[in-house]
Amino acid sequence: MTFVLDDALGGQHGHAPRNIVSKPRSERSRMRFSFEFFPPKHRAQDEQLSSAIAELSPLQPLFVSVTYGAGGSTRERTLSLVTALLWSGLRCAAHLTCVGTPRYAVNEIARRYWADGVRHIVALRGDPVEGIGSRYAPHPDGYAYANDLVSALKRIADFEISVAGYPERHPESLSFDDELDNLKRKVDAGASRVITQFCFQNDVFEDYVERARAAGISVPIVPGILPIGSFEQVAKFASRTRVSIPNWLRARFADIVDPETVRAVATETMLEQVLDLRERGFRDIHFYTMNRSEPTLAVCRALLEAPALANAVSGVGR
């Protein structure tokens, strides 16, 4: 099912400099959302996830995705959650990585996914076993890179396959040419969608899309949106993954300590970014929910229900 937005909001709310080339209204009025979840580790996380799914499901997302721990560390929990989501009627994409795993084991998991009704896989190489920043070494009997995994999955079954893209380059990429060559290999192997690393600057994202199109990559490229729960934590993670934090965003969260105000400003920031992406003609949005319904739910409701709600959000933190 698709999530169709009403085009009630025509304005832009925000402080960030931007250079919009508006697309025809018919191209801007319909948007589709997808949500990412991860398998909970304990009961408290399970209750939080259940609440998030219950609150976000009525938005009828295009699909929801479930992450897969390094080296298959969450394999059974991932499969259990994917199965539950499929039974609930949601279209679900299961993540699958090849890092630290032999080919036969990856193939076995893929066949099990297919047998259990999974038709969409997010195929990823995965972070090095020692963590982001450490040297990556392929498993001696495994698939070396994501394009190898995509090729294998297409041989196993007719999966719909999404892959990752990096608007500011993957930390291991030597150049943008290297980055786009790798992305094209994944698409040529059979991927039909690119979901990007989170990025706070829409100009950067749009430039990435234009570079990809020039390189002959024609599949949909979907921006990944990360809610800011703790600015310090997001900034730390961004520094490890080569995601830049613009000065206007740092200034927006500077000296804010009240949790309610942080949440309000985070909601405003995410709403502004999505509105701007719509104005630029991008109709698919992927939210990294962190297993919380807010602020994703607030942004979607503001877009759906009334301009007044969006205006109220945009006035916070000025």
Secondary structure, 3 states (H helix, E strand, C coil): CCCCCCCCCCCCCCCCCCCCCCCCHHHHCCCEEEEEECCCCCHHHHHHHHHHHHHHHHHCCCEEEECCCHHHCCHHHHHHHHHHHHHCCCCEEEEEECCCCCHHHHHHHHHHHHHCCCCEEEEECCCCCCCCCCCCCCCCCCCCCHHHHHHHHHHHCCCEEEEEECCCCCCCCCCHHHHHHHHHHHHHHCCCEEEEEECCCHHHHHHHHHHHHHCCCCCCEEEEECCCCCHHHHHHHHHHCCCCCCHHHHHHHCCCCCHHHHHHHHHHHHHHHHHHHHHCCCCEEEEECCCCCCCHHHHHHHHHHCHHHHHHHHCCCC
